């Protein structure tokens, strides 16, 4: 995905294998770390929670927060 014209944050709708840009922007913020994720680097998100994650570790951390009975 190409970077959007706006340099600010984007607003997205996260789908199963893609995301839809609702408000143009260059990045989103990781729901766990707060770090910026450029849209062309975004690979991890939750469709159910509609949250982006900077990497797989942040994704797993959130999943364990939501489901504490998951194996470690």
Backbone as CSV, one residue per row, in Angstrom:
resi,resn,N_x,N_y,N_z,CA_x,CA_y,CA_z,C_x,C_y,C_z
1,UNK,0.837,-1.174,0.000,0.000,0.000,0.000,0.883,1.239,0.000
2,UNK,0.554,2.196,-0.795,1.309,3.440,-0.846,0.975,4.309,0.356
3,UNK,1.953,5.104,0.785,1.698,6.047,1.863,0.685,7.080,1.388
4,UNK,-0.173,7.464,2.291,-1.219,8.411,1.957,-0.624,9.825,1.904
5,UNK,-1.348,10.745,1.331,-0.864,12.109,1.185,-0.723,12.820,2.525
6,UNK,-1.597,12.552,3.469,-1.544,13.207,4.773,-0.393,12.648,5.596
7,UNK,0.280,13.506,6.357,1.372,13.062,7.210,0.898,12.647,8.592
8,UNK,-0.357,12.884,8.912,-0.902,12.569,10.228,-1.391,11.134,10.329
9,UNK,-2.110,10.842,11.415,-2.612,9.485,11.614,-3.788,9.168,10.696
10,UNK,-3.872,7.923,10.298,-4.983,7.433,9.491,-6.011,6.788,10.410
11,UNK,-7.203,6.632,9.906,-8.228,5.854,10.599,-8.614,4.725,9.663
12,UNK,-8.549,3.491,10.171,-8.748,2.313,9.337,-9.875,1.427,9.852
13,UNK,-10.421,0.627,8.962,-11.302,-0.483,9.324,-10.509,-1.740,8.997
14,UNK,-10.262,-2.561,10.014,-9.448,-3.758,9.848,-10.325,-4.923,9.437
15,UNK,-9.948,-5.576,8.348,-10.678,-6.728,7.818,-9.785,-7.957,7.919
16,UNK,-10.285,-9.102,7.470,-9.551,-10.359,7.623,-8.173,-10.351,6.960
17,UNK,-8.063,-9.909,5.751,-6.769,-9.971,5.062,-6.318,-8.617,4.537
18,UNK,-7.050,-7.573,4.884,-6.732,-6.239,4.407,-7.346,-5.215,5.343
19,UNK,-7.059,-3.965,5.077,-7.706,-2.901,5.833,-8.230,-1.852,4.868
20,UNK,-9.234,-1.138,5.314,-9.859,-0.089,4.522,-9.512,1.256,5.167
21,UNK,-9.065,2.197,4.372,-8.727,3.524,4.869,-10.010,4.352,4.945
22,UNK,-10.367,4.747,6.171,-11.545,5.582,6.383,-11.170,7.063,6.377
23,UNK,-10.014,7.375,6.969,-9.479,8.740,6.980,-8.021,8.652,6.556
24,UNK,-7.665,9.376,5.514,-6.298,9.328,4.986,-5.282,9.759,6.036
25,UNK,-4.151,9.096,6.008,-3.047,9.422,6.895,-1.859,8.566,6.538
26,UNK,-0.746,8.810,7.186,0.492,8.098,6.884,0.728,6.921,7.820
27,UNK,0.095,6.933,9.003,0.395,5.921,10.011,-0.800,5.693,10.932
28,UNK,-0.707,4.623,11.725,-1.613,4.361,12.847,-0.730,4.134,14.073
29,UNK,-1.338,4.182,15.235,-0.592,3.944,16.473,-0.874,2.551,16.989
30,UNK,0.182,1.845,17.389,0.044,0.510,17.955,-0.807,0.591,19.221
31,UNK,-1.789,-0.293,19.346,-2.692,-0.306,20.496,-1.993,-0.718,21.786
32,UNK,-0.838,-1.362,21.689,-0.113,-1.835,22.872,1.024,-0.896,23.239
33,UNK,1.833,-0.515,22.262,3.041,0.262,22.535,2.885,1.760,22.296
34,UNK,1.909,2.140,21.493,1.744,3.542,21.130,2.681,4.004,20.032
35,UNK,3.508,3.100,19.515,4.452,3.450,18.442,3.724,3.649,17.119
36,UNK,4.268,4.549,16.296,3.716,4.770,14.971,4.034,3.580,14.067
37,UNK,3.053,3.206,13.255,3.224,2.155,12.251,2.831,2.763,10.910
38,UNK,3.788,2.895,10.008,3.485,3.405,8.675,2.545,2.407,7.991
39,UNK,1.588,2.904,7.238,0.585,2.017,6.643,1.201,0.955,5.744
40,UNK,2.275,1.297,5.048,2.889,0.298,4.175,3.693,-0.745,4.953
41,UNK,3.811,-0.580,6.273,4.497,-1.553,7.124,3.534,-2.301,8.051
42,UNK,2.256,-1.958,8.016,1.258,-2.561,8.905,0.959,-3.996,8.485
43,UNK,1.222,-4.944,9.403,1.015,-6.364,9.106,0.172,-7.078,10.152
44,UNK,0.032,-6.494,11.336,-0.645,-7.172,12.445,-1.775,-6.307,12.983
45,UNK,-2.965,-6.914,13.101,-4.100,-6.220,13.687,-5.129,-7.242,14.141
46,UNK,-6.087,-6.761,14.924,-7.207,-7.588,15.368,-8.474,-7.084,14.692
47,UNK,-9.128,-7.961,13.978,-10.402,-7.619,13.357,-11.456,-7.435,14.445
48,UNK,-11.471,-8.332,15.428,-12.474,-8.266,16.497,-12.351,-7.000,17.335
49,UNK,-11.139,-6.622,17.683,-10.927,-5.442,18.523,-10.670,-4.168,17.721
50,UNK,-10.467,-4.318,16.399,-10.179,-3.180,15.514,-8.977,-2.391,16.038
51,UNK,-7.878,-3.137,16.297,-6.644,-2.552,16.818,-5.449,-2.959,15.968
52,UNK,-4.529,-2.026,15.703,-3.281,-2.363,15.019,-2.174,-2.657,16.028
53,UNK,-1.197,-3.470,15.602,-0.055,-3.827,16.446,1.232,-3.649,15.656
54,UNK,2.264,-3.165,16.327,3.536,-2.880,15.674,4.246,-4.165,15.235
55,UNK,4.052,-5.250,15.974,4.687,-6.521,15.624,3.933,-7.673,16.274
56,UNK,4.397,-8.883,16.008,3.714,-10.071,16.524,3.773,-10.128,18.050
57,UNK,4.850,-9.633,18.652,4.954,-9.651,20.111,3.888,-8.773,20.749
58,UNK,3.633,-7.612,20.183,2.578,-6.739,20.692,1.210,-7.392,20.517
59,UNK,1.015,-8.070,19.410,-0.238,-8.773,19.155,-0.479,-9.867,20.195
60,UNK,0.547,-10.644,20.473,0.439,-11.732,21.458,0.225,-11.157,22.857
61,UNK,0.914,-10.070,23.172,0.745,-9.434,24.480,-0.712,-9.032,24.687
62,UNK,-1.316,-8.382,23.696,-2.721,-7.972,23.804,-3.633,-9.191,23.928
63,UNK,-3.352,-10.232,23.154,-4.189,-11.433,23.203,-4.153,-12.051,24.597
64,UNK,-2.987,-12.053,25.215,-2.864,-12.602,26.579,-3.542,-11.711,27.599
65,UNK,-3.548,-10.404,27.373,-4.262,-9.495,28.274,-5.762,-9.758,28.225
66,UNK,-6.257,-10.001,27.036,-7.685,-10.224,26.838,-8.100,-11.640,27.236
67,UNK,-7.202,-12.601,27.026,-7.467,-14.023,27.321,-6.365,-14.566,28.235
68,UNK,-6.418,-14.258,29.542,-5.337,-14.647,30.449,-5.120,-16.154,30.591
69,UNK,-6.075,-16.959,30.156,-5.916,-18.411,30.279,-5.134,-19.037,29.128
70,UNK,-4.719,-18.236,28.176,-3.914,-18.756,27.071,-2.568,-19.265,27.606
71,UNK,-2.041,-20.328,27.016,-0.729,-20.835,27.468,0.377,-19.814,27.204
72,UNK,1.357,-19.839,28.049,2.481,-18.893,27.926,3.572,-19.475,27.119
